[in-house]
Structure formats: structure tokens, C-alpha cells
Amino acid sequence: MANFGGHAIPGSFFFLFGVWLTVKHILHHYWRVHQPKRRQGTPPFLKKMHYFEGGLQIFAAFVGIMVEQFVPDGPHARLVSGGSWVKLMNWQHCTMYLYFGIAGFALVASTAIKLVPVGVDRLTLSMALFVEGFLFYYHVAMRPHLDAHIHTLLLVAVFGGAACSMLEVFIRHNIVLELLGAGLFILQGTWFYQIGFVLYPLSGPQWELEQHDNIMFVTMCFCWHLVSAVLLVTSTSCVVWFMLRRFSANGRDIEIGMRNTSSASSSQKSLLQESEED
């Protein structure tokens, strides 16, 4: 990750994952709101989304581990060589990817197997985020002030997301909490890009890593990223909600609408048969 691309790739993944979670949570919330209270269980479309999401997490984690281990200057699965540690930064990244892979496996298992306790998927995701933040906290020791500060700000999004996921273990189907967690993933993704632009600028002069004004600006910039993530979650939620209302008979339950339509057509057929007999 010691270049701009190394920050852009995880940034893109977290950003898209946050948008994906926003759409998924709005779809599920819309389904819950418009179903009879007696109807329980997970809708088929949401199960398919869970399988896709979990499979993508497993695949991305596996690819990330392989890349970190077997790039030309990687550790190649060696932790110790000649009495010294080998590429501990790569090993830290592999550990992060491992936990996200476990979270993906837990999501698939909890969707496919009814015996898996409810909330295990959220618990493992919370653990993955906590491990990411925990490792990042000791990841920037002895670095220049701005470098350490901009990574420390990332911990706000990471630990905030871990707390949201942990709360979802006990508070199920709270749309505000779900969207907050999605927004923190988006914030984490955009901030990875910001770290890349500051530490590895594509053009222009290098940032002065010990200048206090730069630290003040970066802190203010983080607040701008936060409000941008909130606005993106809000706008995405509104678009998805209104599209669902438009394509589901003005917000009525689709299955009820289909039953009403079939009942009306049956009544019309019976009236036509009676008129023909007369």
C-alpha cells in the first residue's frame, strides 16, 4: 500500500461496499414496511444479495492475501527469515483481509443454515472492522506527524463502523443504524483516497508532513468527507425508495396487488359467463 494505487484499491472497495449496503438496507426496509406483520422470514431477493455479498467478500479477501504475500517483494508466506521479521506490514494487511473473509463466510453460512445464530454475520463484520482499526492504530508509529494524523482520522470511520455492526447484533432491523454503518463504509472509502492524495500526490508539490496548517486542513477535510457520505447515503436512499414506490403499484405490497388483480379478473370472467348464459 506504499503508493497511491495501494490506497485507491481498498478505498474503491469500501466506497462501493457502502453504496451496496445502502441499497440493500433500503430494499429490505421497504419490504418489511409493506409486508403483513404475520409474515416472517427473509425474502428471496435479500438471500441472493447476501450470497453475492458474502461471496464477494471471500473472493476479495483471498485475492488481497495472495497479492500481499506473493508480489515480487512480498514475504512469500515467510514470517521470519534469518532471525528477523519479514515484511510485517504485508502480514498486517493479510490479517485484515482474513477477518473480512471470515465475515463473508459467516454471512453466507447464516443465510444458508438456519442453525447459525442470528447476528453472527454482524458480529464477525464488527470484529473485522475492529481488527482493521486495532492494527492501523499501531500501523503508523514513528511516522511524520501529518502521516500519523491522517491515518488516525481513518480510525473514526473504522471504529465507528465496528460499533454500529456490534449494535446491530442486538438491535435488529433498525434502518437508521444500518444506514449509519453504510455511511461509515463510504467515509472510510473516500478517506483512503484522501490519504493517497496527501501522501502520494499524482501531481503538484509534496505535502509538508510536519506543518501544523496542513494538519488543520486535513482535519477540516475529514468533516467534509463525513457530510458528503451522509448526503450520498441520503440521496441514494431517496432514489431507491421512490423507484420502489414507482415500480410496486404506488407502494402497495406486490403480492397483495397481484392477488387483487387476479380476483378482479376472476370476477370479470364470472360476470361474462353469467351474461352469456342469460
Beta strands, then each sheet from edge to edge (+ up, - down):
strand 1: 80-81
strand 2: 84-85
sheet 1: 1+ 2-
end
